Amino acid sequence: MDIAIILKVAGLGILVSAAAQILSKSGRDEQSVLVTVAGIVVVLIMLVGEIEKLFELVCSVFGF
Amino acid sequence: MSETLFKIFGITILALVVITLMRKSSSDIGTLLRAVCGVVLATVGISLIQPVIDFIEEIGVLGNVGGECVEVLLRVLGISVLSHIASGVCRDCGETSLASYVDMAAKAEILIISIPLMKSVLDIATELLNMSR
């Protein structure tokens, strides 16, 4: 179902923020920044896919 | 049908908790999660509304109002839903000015789309005035 993607993004977000905090507290700041950026990019790709689906649905339902 | 509603409510509350938790550590992914939630819930909402819109189209065909009016109304509805989502996400992230730009663009688009309708109203009014003379 479409709604599961929210759970995936939430789980990814928690994982990424936990990993970033662990890495930054153990002194590896650059790796924590890299992990954060990678997480943001993956979520952005998912978001773009969802936006495309939404626009297709709006075009088909509201008759654009 | 009610299962979808329960899923929506439950997952929205879950997402809200996660966003609040992430506000301190990494607010970027919290913002993205907010945007994803908005888009996905809008998709689900629109697919739930689809039977209502089919019904409105049927009524428009039966009522002899003219397919033009119903079409314009539905497009205006679609534009307002989309702009509501976008400006809501902007406002949540603290960018009130971006939200107002999005709203302004949507209002301009709605006015442009309703110009043919206003023309036909003016035509009907002119015809009535000519007939009454």
N, CA and C atoms of all chains as a GROMACS GRO file, in nm:
protein
  591
    1MET      N    1   0.084  -0.118   0.000
    1MET     CA    2   0.000   0.000   0.000
    1MET      C    3   0.089   0.124   0.000
    2ASP      N    4   0.035   0.234  -0.051
    2ASP     CA    5   0.115   0.357  -0.063
    2ASP      C    6   0.163   0.407   0.070
    3ILE      N    7   0.084   0.380   0.177
    3ILE     CA    8   0.114   0.444   0.305
    3ILE      C    9   0.241   0.386   0.365
    4ALA      N   10   0.282   0.265   0.323
    4ALA     CA   11   0.399   0.204   0.384
    4ALA      C   12   0.525   0.286   0.362
    5ILE      N   13   0.522   0.371   0.255
    5ILE     CA   14   0.645   0.445   0.227
    5ILE      C   15   0.674   0.545   0.338
    6ILE      N   16   0.568   0.594   0.406
    6ILE     CA   17   0.591   0.686   0.518
    6ILE      C   18   0.670   0.615   0.627
    7LEU      N   19   0.631   0.488   0.653
    7LEU     CA   20   0.703   0.412   0.756
    7LEU      C   21   0.847   0.390   0.715
    8LYS      N   22   0.867   0.362   0.584
    8LYS     CA   23   1.005   0.338   0.538
    8LYS      C   24   1.089   0.464   0.558
    9VAL      N   25   1.032   0.581   0.520
    9VAL     CA   26   1.108   0.705   0.533
    9VAL      C   27   1.135   0.735   0.680
   10ALA      N   28   1.036   0.709   0.768
   10ALA     CA   29   1.055   0.735   0.910
   10ALA      C   30   1.164   0.646   0.966
   11GLY      N   31   1.160   0.516   0.929
   11GLY     CA   32   1.264   0.424   0.977
   11GLY      C   33   1.402   0.465   0.929
   12LEU      N   34   1.410   0.501   0.800
   12LEU     CA   35   1.537   0.548   0.743
   12LEU      C   36   1.587   0.670   0.818
   13GLY      N   37   1.496   0.764   0.847
   13GLY     CA   38   1.535   0.886   0.916
   13GLY      C   39   1.592   0.857   1.054
   14ILE      N   40   1.523   0.770   1.127
   14ILE     CA   41   1.572   0.736   1.262
   14ILE      C   42   1.709   0.672   1.253
   15LEU      N   43   1.724   0.578   1.158
   15LEU     CA   44   1.851   0.508   1.141
   15LEU      C   45   1.963   0.606   1.109
   16VAL      N   46   1.937   0.695   1.013
   16VAL     CA   47   2.040   0.790   0.969
   16VAL      C   48   2.077   0.885   1.081
   17SER      N   49   1.978   0.936   1.155
   17SER     CA   50   2.013   1.031   1.261
   17SER      C   51   2.088   0.961   1.374
   18ALA      N   52   2.050   0.835   1.406
   18ALA     CA   53   2.123   0.762   1.510
   18ALA      C   54   2.267   0.737   1.466
   19ALA      N   55   2.284   0.690   1.340
   19ALA     CA   56   2.419   0.663   1.289
   19ALA      C   57   2.503   0.791   1.288
   20ALA      N   58   2.441   0.903   1.247
   20ALA     CA   59   2.516   1.029   1.240
   20ALA      C   60   2.560   1.073   1.379
   21GLN      N   61   2.470   1.056   1.477
   21GLN     CA   62   2.508   1.095   1.613
   21GLN      C   63   2.620   1.007   1.667
   22ILE      N   64   2.609   0.876   1.644
   22ILE     CA   65   2.714   0.784   1.694
   22ILE      C   66   2.848   0.820   1.631
   23LEU      N   67   2.845   0.841   1.495
   23LEU     CA   68   2.970   0.871   1.426
   23LEU      C   69   3.030   1.003   1.473
   24SER      N   70   2.945   1.104   1.494
   24SER     CA   71   3.001   1.234   1.532
   24SER      C   72   3.054   1.230   1.674
   25LYS      N   73   2.989   1.148   1.762
   25LYS     CA   74   3.039   1.144   1.899
   25LYS      C   75   3.164   1.060   1.912
   26SER      N   76   3.187   0.966   1.818
   26SER     CA   77   3.311   0.890   1.825
   26SER      C   78   3.421   0.959   1.747
   27GLY      N   79   3.397   1.084   1.706
   27GLY     CA   80   3.504   1.165   1.649
   27GLY      C   81   3.511   1.166   1.498
   28ARG      N   82   3.429   1.085   1.428
   28ARG     CA   83   3.439   1.081   1.281
   28ARG      C   84   3.333   1.174   1.223
   29ASP      N   85   3.360   1.304   1.226
   29ASP     CA   86   3.259   1.401   1.183
   29ASP      C   87   3.227   1.391   1.035
   30GLU      N   88   3.332   1.371   0.951
   30GLU     CA   89   3.308   1.371   0.806
   30GLU      C   90   3.216   1.256   0.768
   31GLN      N   91   3.239   1.138   0.830
   31GLN     CA   92   3.155   1.023   0.794
   31GLN      C   93   3.011   1.047   0.837
   32SER      N   94   2.992   1.117   0.950
   32SER     CA   95   2.854   1.142   0.992
   32SER      C   96   2.785   1.234   0.893
   33VAL      N   97   2.860   1.336   0.842
   33VAL     CA   98   2.801   1.425   0.742
   33VAL      C   99   2.767   1.346   0.617
   34LEU      N  100   2.859   1.253   0.576
   34LEU     CA  101   2.832   1.174   0.455
   34LEU      C  102   2.707   1.089   0.472
   35VAL      N  103   2.694   1.027   0.588
   35VAL     CA  104   2.577   0.941   0.612
   35VAL      C  105   2.449   1.025   0.608
   36THR      N  106   2.453   1.144   0.670
   36THR     CA  107   2.334   1.230   0.668
   36THR      C  108   2.297   1.268   0.526
   37VAL      N  109   2.400   1.309   0.448
   37VAL     CA  110   2.371   1.351   0.310
   37VAL      C  111   2.316   1.234   0.228
   38ALA      N  112   2.374   1.114   0.248
   38ALA     CA  113   2.325   0.997   0.174
   38ALA      C  114   2.180   0.969   0.208
   39GLY      N  115   2.146   0.977   0.338
   39GLY     CA  116   2.007   0.955   0.380
   39GLY      C  117   1.914   1.056   0.316
   40ILE      N  118   1.957   1.185   0.315
   40ILE     CA  119   1.872   1.289   0.257
   40ILE      C  120   1.850   1.264   0.108
   41VAL      N  121   1.957   1.220   0.038
   41VAL     CA  122   1.943   1.197  -0.107
   41VAL      C  123   1.845   1.083  -0.133
   42VAL      N  124   1.856   0.974  -0.054
   42VAL     CA  125   1.766   0.859  -0.075
   42VAL      C  126   1.621   0.901  -0.051
   43VAL      N  127   1.598   0.979   0.058
   43VAL     CA  128   1.460   1.022   0.087
   43VAL      C  129   1.409   1.116  -0.022
   44LEU      N  130   1.498   1.201  -0.075
   44LEU     CA  131   1.457   1.291  -0.184
   44LEU      C  132   1.414   1.211  -0.306
   45ILE      N  133   1.489   1.104  -0.338
   45ILE     CA  134   1.452   1.023  -0.455
   45ILE      C  135   1.314   0.961  -0.434
   46MET      N  136   1.290   0.909  -0.311
   46MET     CA  137   1.157   0.853  -0.283
   46MET      C  138   1.050   0.961  -0.296
   47LEU      N  139   1.082   1.084  -0.245
   47LEU     CA  140   0.983   1.192  -0.247
   47LEU      C  141   0.947   1.228  -0.390
   48VAL      N  142   1.049   1.233  -0.478
   48VAL     CA  143   1.020   1.270  -0.618
   48VAL      C  144   0.928   1.166  -0.683
   49GLY      N  145   0.952   1.037  -0.652
   49GLY     CA  146   0.864   0.933  -0.705
   49GLY      C  147   0.720   0.952  -0.660
   50GLU      N  148   0.704   0.985  -0.530
   50GLU     CA  149   0.568   1.004  -0.478
   50GLU      C  150   0.501   1.126  -0.538
   51ILE      N  151   0.579   1.234  -0.558
   51ILE     CA  152   0.521   1.355  -0.618
   51ILE      C  153   0.474   1.326  -0.760
   52GLU      N  154   0.553   1.244  -0.834
   52GLU     CA  155   0.510   1.210  -0.970
   52GLU      C  156   0.378   1.135  -0.968
   53LYS      N  157   0.365   1.038  -0.873
   53LYS     CA  158   0.239   0.963  -0.863
   53LYS      C  159   0.124   1.057  -0.832
   54LEU      N  160   0.147   1.152  -0.739
   54LEU     CA  161   0.040   1.245  -0.701
   54LEU      C  162  -0.005   1.328  -0.820
   55PHE      N  163   0.092   1.378  -0.899
   55PHE     CA  164   0.054   1.461  -1.012
   55PHE      C  165  -0.023   1.382  -1.117
   56GLU      N  166   0.020   1.255  -1.140
   56GLU     CA  167  -0.055   1.173  -1.237
   56GLU      C  168  -0.197   1.152  -1.189
   57LEU      N  169  -0.212   1.125  -1.058
   57LEU     CA  170  -0.346   1.103  -1.004
   57LEU      C  171  -0.432   1.227  -1.018
   58VAL      N  172  -0.374   1.345  -0.984
   58VAL     CA  173  -0.452   1.469  -0.994
   58VAL      C  174  -0.492   1.495  -1.138
   59CYS      N  175  -0.399   1.471  -1.233
   59CYS     CA  176  -0.432   1.493  -1.374
   59CYS      C  177  -0.545   1.401  -1.417
   60SER      N  178  -0.542   1.273  -1.373
   60SER     CA  179  -0.644   1.181  -1.420
   60SER      C  180  -0.778   1.206  -1.352
   61VAL      N  181  -0.778   1.241  -1.222
   61VAL     CA  182  -0.904   1.257  -1.150
   61VAL      C  183  -0.970   1.389  -1.185
   62PHE      N  184  -0.894   1.501  -1.183
   62PHE     CA  185  -0.955   1.631  -1.202
   62PHE      C  186  -0.958   1.674  -1.348
   63GLY      N  187  -0.913   1.588  -1.435
   63GLY     CA  188  -0.933   1.612  -1.578
   63GLY      C  189  -0.848   1.722  -1.636
   64PHE      N  190  -0.719   1.726  -1.603
   64PHE     CA  191  -0.634   1.825  -1.668
   64PHE      C  192  -0.591   1.771  -1.802
   65MET      N  193  -1.273   0.012   0.359
   65MET     CA  194  -1.273   0.158   0.355
   65MET      C  195  -1.228   0.214   0.489
   66SER      N  196  -1.285   0.164   0.600
   66SER     CA  197  -1.244   0.217   0.730
   66SER      C  198  -1.105   0.171   0.766
   67GLU      N  199  -1.061   0.056   0.705
   67GLU     CA  200  -0.924   0.013   0.733
   67GLU      C  201  -0.824   0.117   0.685
   68THR      N  202  -0.851   0.171   0.564
   68THR     CA  203  -0.760   0.274   0.512
   68THR      C  204  -0.756   0.393   0.607
   69LEU      N  205  -0.874   0.433   0.660
   69LEU     CA  206  -0.877   0.548   0.750
   69LEU      C  207  -0.795   0.521   0.876
   70PHE      N  208  -0.810   0.399   0.933
   70PHE     CA  209  -0.734   0.368   1.053
   70PHE      C  210  -0.584   0.370   1.024
   71LYS      N  211  -0.549   0.312   0.906
   71LYS     CA  212  -0.407   0.313   0.870
   71LYS      C  213  -0.356   0.456   0.861
   72ILE      N  214  -0.436   0.544   0.795
   72ILE     CA  215  -0.395   0.684   0.777
   72ILE      C  216  -0.372   0.750   0.912
   73PHE      N  217  -0.470   0.735   1.002
   73PHE     CA  218  -0.458   0.800   1.133
   73PHE      C  219  -0.336   0.750   1.208
   74GLY      N  220  -0.323   0.615   1.213
   74GLY     CA  221  -0.213   0.557   1.289
   74GLY      C  222  -0.078   0.600   1.236
   75ILE      N  223  -0.062   0.591   1.102
   75ILE     CA  224   0.069   0.622   1.046
   75ILE      C  225   0.100   0.772   1.057
   76THR      N  226  -0.004   0.856   1.049
   76THR     CA  227   0.020   1.001   1.065
   76THR      C  228   0.072   1.031   1.205
   77ILE      N  229   0.011   0.966   1.305
   77ILE     CA  230   0.057   0.990   1.442
   77ILE      C  231   0.199   0.940   1.462
   78LEU      N  232   0.229   0.823   1.404
   78LEU     CA  233   0.366   0.771   1.410
   78LEU      C  234   0.465   0.869   1.348
   79ALA      N  235   0.431   0.917   1.229
   79ALA     CA  236   0.519   1.011   1.159
   79ALA      C  237   0.537   1.138   1.241
   80LEU      N  238   0.429   1.184   1.305
   80LEU     CA  239   0.438   1.303   1.389
   80LEU      C  240   0.537   1.282   1.502
   81VAL      N  241   0.530   1.164   1.566
   81VAL     CA  242   0.623   1.136   1.677
   81VAL      C  243   0.767   1.136   1.627
   82VAL      N  244   0.789   1.070   1.510
   82VAL     CA  245   0.925   1.062   1.458
   82VAL      C  246   0.978   1.201   1.423
   83ILE      N  247   0.892   1.286   1.361
   83ILE     CA  248   0.935   1.421   1.325
   83ILE      C  249   0.973   1.500   1.450
   84THR      N  250   0.891   1.487   1.556
   84THR     CA  251   0.923   1.559   1.679
   84THR      C  252   1.054   1.512   1.740
   85LEU      N  253   1.077   1.379   1.733
   85LEU     CA  254   1.201   1.327   1.789
   85LEU      C  255   1.321   1.380   1.711
   86MET      N  256   1.305   1.391   1.577
   86MET     CA  257   1.422   1.427   1.496
   86MET      C  258   1.444   1.577   1.488
   87ARG      N  259   1.357   1.654   1.554
   87ARG     CA  260   1.371   1.798   1.543
   87ARG      C  261   1.505   1.845   1.602
   88LYS      N  262   1.548   1.775   1.709
   88LYS     CA  263   1.671   1.820   1.773
   88LYS      C  264   1.794   1.776   1.694
   89SER      N  265   1.799   1.644   1.664
   89SER     CA  266   1.924   1.591   1.607
   89SER      C  267   1.941   1.633   1.462
   90SER      N  268   1.852   1.586   1.372
   90SER     CA  269   1.868   1.624   1.231
   90SER      C  270   1.733   1.667   1.178
   91SER      N  271   1.711   1.798   1.172
   91SER     CA  272   1.580   1.848   1.132
   91SER      C  273   1.560   1.840   0.981
   92ASP      N  274   1.670   1.807   0.905
   92ASP     CA  275   1.654   1.801   0.758
   92ASP      C  276   1.565   1.685   0.720
   93ILE      N  277   1.598   1.567   0.780
   93ILE     CA  278   1.517   1.450   0.743
   93ILE      C  279   1.376   1.465   0.800
   94GLY      N  280   1.362   1.540   0.911
   94GLY     CA  281   1.228   1.567   0.961
   94GLY      C  282   1.147   1.645   0.859
   95THR      N  283   1.211   1.747   0.796
   95THR     CA  284   1.143   1.824   0.691
   95THR      C  285   1.102   1.736   0.575
   96LEU      N  286   1.197   1.650   0.532
   96LEU     CA  287   1.165   1.562   0.419
   96LEU      C  288   1.053   1.466   0.454
   97LEU      N  289   1.054   1.417   0.578
   97LEU     CA  290   0.948   1.325   0.620
   97LEU      C  291   0.813   1.396   0.619
   98ARG      N  292   0.812   1.524   0.660
   98ARG     CA  293   0.690   1.603   0.655
   98ARG      C  294   0.638   1.613   0.512
   99ALA      N  295   0.732   1.643   0.417
   99ALA     CA  296   0.691   1.656   0.277
   99ALA      C  297   0.637   1.524   0.224
  100VAL      N  298   0.706   1.413   0.256
  100VAL     CA  299   0.662   1.282   0.207
  100VAL      C  300   0.524   1.250   0.263
  101CYS      N  301   0.504   1.278   0.393
  101CYS     CA  302   0.373   1.254   0.454
  101CYS      C  303   0.265   1.332   0.382
  102GLY      N  304   0.292   1.461   0.357
  102GLY     CA  305   0.192   1.544   0.289
  102GLY      C  306   0.155   1.487   0.155
  103VAL      N  307   0.257   1.451   0.076
  103VAL     CA  308   0.230   1.402  -0.060
  103VAL      C  309   0.155   1.270  -0.056
  104VAL      N  310   0.199   1.176   0.029
  104VAL     CA  311   0.136   1.043   0.031
  104VAL      C  312  -0.007   1.053   0.081
  105LEU      N  313  -0.030   1.135   0.187
  105LEU     CA  314  -0.167   1.147   0.239
  105LEU      C  315  -0.257   1.215   0.137
  106ALA      N  316  -0.200   1.311   0.060
  106ALA     CA  317  -0.281   1.372  -0.045
  106ALA      C  318  -0.319   1.271  -0.151
  107THR      N  319  -0.224   1.185  -0.189
  107THR     CA  320  -0.255   1.080  -0.289
  107THR      C  321  -0.367   0.991  -0.239
  108VAL      N  322  -0.356   0.946  -0.113
  108VAL     CA  323  -0.460   0.858  -0.058
  108VAL      C  324  -0.593   0.931  -0.051
  109GLY      N  325  -0.590   1.058  -0.008
  109GLY     CA  326  -0.713   1.135   0.002
  109GLY      C  327  -0.782   1.151  -0.132
  110ILE      N  328  -0.703   1.181  -0.236
  110ILE     CA  329  -0.764   1.202  -0.368
  110ILE      C  330  -0.820   1.071  -0.422
  111SER      N  331  -0.751   0.959  -0.399
  111SER     CA  332  -0.806   0.834  -0.449
  111SER      C  333  -0.931   0.794  -0.371
  112LEU      N  334  -0.946   0.843  -0.246
  112LEU     CA  335  -1.069   0.818  -0.173
  112LEU      C  336  -1.182   0.903  -0.228
  113ILE      N  337  -1.148   1.029  -0.274
  113ILE     CA  338  -1.252   1.122  -0.319
  113ILE      C  339  -1.301   1.087  -0.459
  114GLN      N  340  -1.227   1.002  -0.530
  114GLN     CA  341  -1.261   0.977  -0.671
  114GLN      C  342  -1.407   0.943  -0.698
  115PRO      N  343  -1.474   0.856  -0.619
  115PRO     CA  344  -1.616   0.829  -0.646
  115PRO      C  345  -1.702   0.954  -0.638
  116VAL      N  346  -1.671   1.045  -0.545
  116VAL     CA  347  -1.749   1.169  -0.533
  116VAL      C  348  -1.737   1.251  -0.660
  117ILE      N  349  -1.616   1.256  -0.714
  117ILE     CA  350  -1.596   1.337  -0.835
  117ILE      C  351  -1.666   1.275  -0.955
  118ASP      N  352  -1.665   1.141  -0.964
  118ASP     CA  353  -1.741   1.077  -1.072
  118ASP      C  354  -1.888   1.111  -1.059
  119PHE      N  355  -1.940   1.112  -0.935
  119PHE     CA  356  -2.080   1.145  -0.912
  119PHE      C  357  -2.110   1.288  -0.955
  120ILE      N  358  -2.018   1.381  -0.924
  120ILE     CA  359  -2.038   1.521  -0.965
  120ILE      C  360  -2.045   1.531  -1.116
  121GLU      N  361  -1.959   1.455  -1.185
  121GLU     CA  362  -1.962   1.460  -1.331
  121GLU      C  363  -2.093   1.406  -1.384
  122GLU      N  364  -2.142   1.297  -1.324
  122GLU     CA  365  -2.272   1.242  -1.367
  122GLU      C  366  -2.382   1.344  -1.351
  123ILE      N  367  -2.383   1.413  -1.234
  123ILE     CA  368  -2.486   1.513  -1.209
  123ILE      C  369  -2.477   1.624  -1.313
  124GLY      N  370  -2.353   1.664  -1.346
  124GLY     CA  371  -2.335   1.770  -1.445
  124GLY      C  372  -2.393   1.731  -1.580
  125VAL      N  373  -2.374   1.603  -1.618
  125VAL     CA  374  -2.429   1.558  -1.746
  125VAL      C  375  -2.581   1.558  -1.743
  126LEU      N  376  -2.638   1.515  -1.629
  126LEU     CA  377  -2.783   1.508  -1.620
  126LEU      C  378  -2.846   1.645  -1.617
  127GLY      N  379  -2.781   1.742  -1.549
  127GLY     CA  380  -2.845   1.869  -1.522
  127GLY      C  381  -2.846   1.964  -1.638
  128ASN      N  382  -2.787   1.930  -1.754
  128ASN     CA  383  -2.784   2.019  -1.871
  128ASN      C  384  -2.716   2.152  -1.841
  129VAL      N  385  -2.632   2.154  -1.739
  129VAL     CA  386  -2.565   2.281  -1.707
  129VAL      C  387  -2.458   2.310  -1.811
  130GLY      N  388  -2.409   2.208  -1.878
  130GLY     CA  389  -2.300   2.230  -1.974
  130GLY      C  390  -2.173   2.175  -1.915
  131GLY      N  391  -2.105   2.090  -1.993
  131GLY     CA  392  -1.985   2.025  -1.943
  131GLY      C  393  -1.877   2.124  -1.904
  132GLU      N  394  -1.884   2.245  -1.959
  132GLU     CA  395  -1.780   2.345  -1.934
  132GLU      C  396  -1.772   2.380  -1.786
  133CYS      N  397  -1.891   2.404  -1.726
  133CYS     CA  398  -1.892   2.449  -1.586
  133CYS      C  399  -1.832   2.345  -1.494
  134VAL      N  400  -1.877   2.218  -1.513
  134VAL     CA  401  -1.830   2.112  -1.423
  134VAL      C  402  -1.680   2.093  -1.440
  135GLU      N  403  -1.633   2.101  -1.567
  135GLU     CA  404  -1.489   2.084  -1.592
  135GLU      C  405  -1.409   2.190  -1.520
  136VAL      N  406  -1.452   2.317  -1.534
  136VAL     CA  407  -1.379   2.428  -1.470
  136VAL      C  408  -1.379   2.410  -1.318
  137LEU      N  409  -1.495   2.372  -1.263
  137LEU     CA  410  -1.503   2.353  -1.118
  137LEU      C  411  -1.406   2.246  -1.070
  138LEU      N  412  -1.400   2.134  -1.144
  138LEU     CA  413  -1.312   2.026  -1.101
  138LEU      C  414  -1.166   2.066  -1.110
  139ARG      N  415  -1.130   2.140  -1.216
  139ARG     CA  416  -0.990   2.182  -1.227
  139ARG      C  417  -0.953   2.278  -1.115
  140VAL      N  418  -1.045   2.369  -1.082
  140VAL     CA  419  -1.019   2.462  -0.972
  140VAL      C  420  -0.999   2.386  -0.842
  141LEU      N  421  -1.082   2.280  -0.822
  141LEU     CA  422  -1.067   2.198  -0.702
  141LEU      C  423  -0.930   2.132  -0.696
  142GLY      N  424  -0.886   2.078  -0.812
  142GLY     CA  425  -0.755   2.014  -0.815
  142GLY      C  426  -0.643   2.111  -0.783
  143ILE      N  427  -0.648   2.230  -0.844
  143ILE     CA  428  -0.544   2.330  -0.819
  143ILE      C  429  -0.543   2.370  -0.672
  144SER      N  430  -0.661   2.386  -0.612
  144SER     CA  431  -0.663   2.431  -0.472
  144SER      C  432  -0.609   2.324  -0.380
  145VAL      N  433  -0.637   2.195  -0.411
  145VAL     CA  434  -0.583   2.087  -0.327
  145VAL      C  435  -0.431   2.086  -0.332
  146LEU      N  436  -0.376   2.092  -0.454
  146LEU     CA  437  -0.230   2.089  -0.469
  146LEU      C  438  -0.164   2.207  -0.399
  147SER      N  439  -0.220   2.328  -0.419
  147SER     CA  440  -0.157   2.446  -0.359
  147SER      C  441  -0.167   2.440  -0.207
  148HIS      N  442  -0.278   2.381  -0.156
  148HIS     CA  443  -0.292   2.367  -0.011
  148HIS      C  444  -0.181   2.280   0.047
  149ILE      N  445  -0.154   2.168  -0.020
  149ILE     CA  446  -0.048   2.078   0.027
  149ILE      C  447   0.086   2.150   0.025
  150ALA      N  448   0.119   2.212  -0.089
  150ALA     CA  449   0.251   2.274  -0.102
  150ALA      C  450   0.269   2.386   0.000
  151SER      N  451   0.168   2.473   0.014
  151SER     CA  452   0.184   2.584   0.108
  151SER      C  453   0.186   2.533   0.251
  152GLY      N  454   0.115   2.422   0.280
  152GLY     CA  455   0.119   2.365   0.414
  152GLY      C  456   0.256   2.315   0.451
  153VAL      N  457   0.321   2.245   0.356
  153VAL     CA  458   0.457   2.196   0.383
  153VAL      C  459   0.553   2.314   0.403
  154CYS      N  460   0.538   2.418   0.319
  154CYS     CA  461   0.626   2.535   0.333
  154CYS      C  462   0.609   2.598   0.471
  155ARG      N  463   0.482   2.613   0.512
  155ARG     CA  464   0.457   2.678   0.640
  155ARG      C  465   0.511   2.597   0.756
  156ASP      N  466   0.501   2.464   0.747
  156ASP     CA  467   0.551   2.380   0.855
  156ASP      C  468   0.702   2.396   0.872
  157CYS      N  469   0.772   2.417   0.759
  157CYS     CA  470   0.918   2.431   0.768
  157CYS      C  471   0.956   2.573   0.804
  158GLY      N  472   0.858   2.662   0.827
  158GLY     CA  473   0.891   2.797   0.869
  158GLY      C  474   0.903   2.898   0.757
  159GLU      N  475   0.880   2.855   0.632
  159GLU     CA  476   0.894   2.948   0.519
  159GLU      C  477   0.757   3.003   0.482
  160THR      N  478   0.708   3.099   0.561
  160THR     CA  479   0.573   3.151   0.535
  160THR      C  480   0.566   3.227   0.405
  161SER      N  481   0.678   3.294   0.367
  161SER     CA  482   0.674   3.372   0.243
  161SER      C  483   0.662   3.282   0.122
  162LEU      N  484   0.736   3.169   0.123
  162LEU     CA  485   0.723   3.073   0.011
  162LEU      C  486   0.580   3.023   0.000
  163ALA      N  487   0.520   2.997   0.116
  163ALA     CA  488   0.382   2.949   0.116
  163ALA      C  489   0.289   3.051   0.052
  164SER      N  490   0.312   3.182   0.083
  164SER     CA  491   0.224   3.283   0.024
  164SER      C  492   0.248   3.297  -0.125
  165TYR      N  493   0.374   3.274  -0.173
  165TYR     CA  494   0.397   3.279  -0.318
  165TYR      C  495   0.322   3.167  -0.388
  166VAL      N  496   0.328   3.047  -0.326
  166VAL     CA  497   0.257   2.933  -0.386
  166VAL      C  498   0.107   2.962  -0.392
  167ASP      N  499   0.053   3.019  -0.282
  167ASP     CA  500  -0.090   3.052  -0.279
  167ASP      C  501  -0.125   3.152  -0.387
  168MET      N  502  -0.036   3.254  -0.403
  168MET     CA  503  -0.064   3.358  -0.503
  168MET      C  504  -0.066   3.299  -0.643
  169ALA      N  505   0.031   3.211  -0.671
  169ALA     CA  506   0.035   3.148  -0.804
  169ALA      C  507  -0.090   3.066  -0.828
  170ALA      N  508  -0.136   2.993  -0.726
  170ALA     CA  509  -0.256   2.911  -0.742
  170ALA      C  510  -0.378   2.999  -0.767
  171LYS      N  511  -0.388   3.112  -0.694
  171LYS     CA  512  -0.502   3.201  -0.716
  171LYS      C  513  -0.501   3.257  -0.857
  172ALA      N  514  -0.381   3.296  -0.907
  172ALA     CA  515  -0.372   3.348  -1.044
  172ALA      C  516  -0.417   3.242  -1.143
  173GLU      N  517  -0.371   3.118  -1.124
  173GLU     CA  518  -0.408   3.010  -1.215
  173GLU      C  519  -0.558   2.985  -1.213
  174ILE      N  520  -0.618   2.990  -1.093
  174ILE     CA  521  -0.763   2.966  -1.083
  174ILE      C  522  -0.838   3.075  -1.157
  175LEU      N  523  -0.794   3.202  -1.143
  175LEU     CA  524  -0.861   3.311  -1.214
  175LEU      C  525  -0.851   3.292  -1.364
  176ILE      N  526  -0.730   3.252  -1.411
  176ILE     CA  527  -0.711   3.233  -1.554
  176ILE      C  528  -0.804   3.124  -1.606
  177ILE      N  529  -0.817   3.015  -1.527
  177ILE     CA  530  -0.899   2.903  -1.575
  177ILE      C  531  -1.045   2.942  -1.578
  178SER      N  532  -1.088   3.033  -1.490
  178SER     CA  533  -1.231   3.065  -1.487
  178SER      C  534  -1.268   3.176  -1.582
  179ILE      N  535  -1.172   3.227  -1.663
  179ILE     CA  536  -1.206   3.334  -1.759
  179ILE      C  537  -1.310   3.290  -1.862
  180PRO      N  538  -1.298   3.169  -1.923
  180PRO     CA  539  -1.402   3.130  -2.020
  180PRO      C  540  -1.541   3.126  -1.959
  181LEU      N  541  -1.547   3.081  -1.832
  181LEU     CA  542  -1.676   3.075  -1.764
  181LEU      C  543  -1.735   3.215  -1.748
  182MET      N  544  -1.649   3.310  -1.709
  182MET     CA  545  -1.698   3.447  -1.691
  182MET      C  546  -1.743   3.504  -1.825
  183LYS      N  547  -1.670   3.468  -1.934
  183LYS     CA  548  -1.711   3.515  -2.067
  183LYS      C  549  -1.850   3.464  -2.102
  184SER      N  550  -1.875   3.334  -2.074
  184SER     CA  551  -2.006   3.280  -2.111
  184SER      C  552  -2.116   3.343  -2.028
  185VAL      N  553  -2.085   3.376  -1.900
  185VAL     CA  554  -2.185   3.445  -1.818
  185VAL      C  555  -2.216   3.581  -1.878
  186LEU      N  556  -2.111   3.655  -1.920
  186LEU     CA  557  -2.132   3.786  -1.981
  186LEU      C  558  -2.214   3.774  -2.109
  187ASP      N  559  -2.184   3.668  -2.192
  187ASP     CA  560  -2.259   3.649  -2.316
  187ASP      C  561  -2.405   3.628  -2.286
  188ILE      N  562  -2.434   3.542  -2.187
  188ILE     CA  563  -2.574   3.516  -2.152
  188ILE      C  564  -2.642   3.643  -2.106
  189ALA      N  565  -2.571   3.723  -2.024
  189ALA     CA  566  -2.630   3.848  -1.974
  189ALA      C  567  -2.660   3.942  -2.090
  190THR      N  568  -2.564   3.954  -2.187
  190THR     CA  569  -2.587   4.042  -2.302
  190THR      C  570  -2.705   3.996  -2.385
  191GLU      N  571  -2.715   3.862  -2.406
  191GLU     CA  572  -2.829   3.810  -2.480
  191GLU      C  573  -2.960   3.845  -2.413
  192LEU      N  574  -2.962   3.829  -2.280
  192LEU     CA  575  -3.086   3.862  -2.208
  192LEU      C  576  -3.122   4.008  -2.224
  193LEU      N  577  -3.019   4.098  -2.215
  193LEU     CA  578  -3.045   4.240  -2.229
  193LEU      C  579  -3.097   4.270  -2.368
  194ASN      N  580  -3.036   4.205  -2.472
  194ASN     CA  581  -3.082   4.231  -2.609
  194ASN      C  582  -3.222   4.183  -2.632
  195MET      N  583  -3.256   4.066  -2.569
  195MET     CA  584  -3.390   4.012  -2.589
  195MET      C  585  -3.494   4.100  -2.521
  196SER      N  586  -3.455   4.159  -2.405
  196SER     CA  587  -3.555   4.233  -2.331
  196SER      C  588  -3.583   4.368  -2.398
  197ARG      N  589  -3.489   4.414  -2.485
  197ARG     CA  590  -3.517   4.540  -2.555
  197ARG      C  591  -3.613   4.512  -2.666
   0.00000   0.00000   0.00000
